[in-house]
Amino acid sequence: MLSSNEVVRWEWQPFNNNIIHNGQTLRIEASKVIKYQNSNQEYQLDLKLWKPFPFSSNIGWNWHKSWNIPELECQLKIDDDLDHHILNTLTIVANLYIVKHNYDKMEMESIGCKGSSEGVFRNGISILRQLKFNTTSYKNEYQKFQIVVVISQINSSQQSVIDAKCSPYIFVDSRKHARQQALNNNIQLIIDPFLPENLDKEFVKKERKNQPKCLLKVDNTIQGLINYFTAPNIRHKIKHPLFLAIKFDKCVKLYLKKQYFVKNSKDAIIKVQSILMKSNQERKYSDKGMALLFQVDQTNELEFKKVYEISQIFENEIFMLYMKQDQIPEDYTLIEDISRMRYHYKQLYPNLINQKSLINFQSDNQEEQSNLKQIKLNEQNNENQIDTHLSIKQCHQQIQQKDDYNNNQILNYNNQLSYYYNQFQQQQQQQQQQQQQQQQQQQQQQQQQQQFQLQQQQLYNNMQQQQIYQQQQYYMMQQQHYQYNRFY
């Protein structure tokens, strides 16, 4: 299902196809195992972009040619190999390819990229950086590209593919208006009325000059539809929904929203063209008036893949495209009378051309009126800009005066603050000096008191010693007197 309401996420898908690279065909067949000492090691591969690609509802994922492709981190993990011994023992590389579809061979063709597209794994990680797209979708018939990452193991000069994954489709442009120009050109091929003789013309698909001569018929089958859109000799391929529904009515079905549905085939043609022109002018992404169904055999994987690849060229904002009938919304009704529409389209073709010319004329008039309005608006804007400039200048002068006044006030305030601060500092210093003097006086008094106490203590000690000495003298005299009395 290809609708604008679908939630799209960036997902890496398994890749199993051939890549034509530098004239050689690379067969990408993943072994899904890593060989180590005669054993097969199971692994996990994770791819991580360090910066997301932008997504747009009208062209999908997109990028600019001059930008570096976001750094891509490739990470391999082997169970029970936490220190990456096995991975560091082996030589495993990651190669990046930018590819597009080669509709002739139904293979992928490498268009190259700028920078080193190979990285060796170290500790299970390989980072690919500083890469750029080598060309644009504009130069490749508006084709979208894919990034393919191939993980290979090199052993004895032999390289075997372990795994390969591819990115979603990416639209690459080279200048600001290239994207819109490509979109407009693609839409123009959808909405422009086509020549009626193309409905009866027998188209054939011719192989390129370097291929064996082979003509493939473009018949009313899904394979005929594939041949038509992959034929290199059909240069201007018609994408008009009426052409597809009439020319390939057995495999392409056209649905209209119930509010636009009409039973008459002639009115249905006019209604379809009206929806196309109106949708092109208004670009209502969320309210598409019609839908196309490609009836594909769901069991035929190759056929389904080819039709899906072709559907990528129908990037538009006009109708929805489906590949399964059960995906079509219930409010859409099938247009059944296709055989009569072939006849009525040939009759109505001149009217459709006139309708287109009238709408283009009205569009040109609207554009001219819009230009005149824009000129007047620009003149008015210039006058307003002059007035605004003068007003701004006056405001700046007033602001400058206020700033000068405020600066003077601030300067005066700062001066006063500085004066009071100095006074406060001086007072603090004086108080500190007084406190120091008081402390010194107290210390001196304490020292004097201590000296006086010390002198008193010494005097007291001397008196004690004298008393003791006198007592000793008295005792000696008593002894002498006693001995004298005893002798006589």
HUNOR-V427445 format. One record per run of one state. SS is the DSSP state (H for helix, E for strand, C for the rest). FROM is the first residue (numbers start at 1). LEN is the number of residues. If there is no record, write none. Layout:
SS,FROM,LEN + SS,FROM,LEN
//
This chain:
C,1,1 + E,2,1 + C,3,10 + E,13,2 + C,15,3 + E,18,4 + C,22,2 + E,24,4 + C,28,6 + E,34,2 + C,36,4 + E,40,2 + C,42,1 + E,43,7 + C,50,4 + E,54,3 + C,57,3 + E,60,5 + C,65,4 + E,69,1 + C,70,2 + E,72,7 + C,79,6 + H,85,5 + C,90,1 + E,91,12 + C,103,4 + E,107,4 + C,111,2 + E,113,2 + C,115,3 + E,118,3 + C,121,1 + E,122,1 + C,123,2 + E,125,4 + C,129,2 + E,131,3 + C,134,4 + H,138,3 + C,141,4 + E,145,11 + C,156,2 + E,158,9 + C,167,3 + E,170,4 + C,174,4 + H,178,14 + C,192,4 + H,196,4 + C,200,4 + E,204,3 + C,207,8 + E,215,3 + C,218,4 + H,222,9 + C,231,10 + H,241,7 + C,248,4 + E,252,6 + C,258,7 + H,265,18 + C,283,7 + E,290,5 + C,295,6 + H,301,11 + C,312,7 + E,319,4 + C,323,2 + H,325,3 + C,328,4 + E,332,3 + C,335,3 + H,338,150 + C,488,1
//
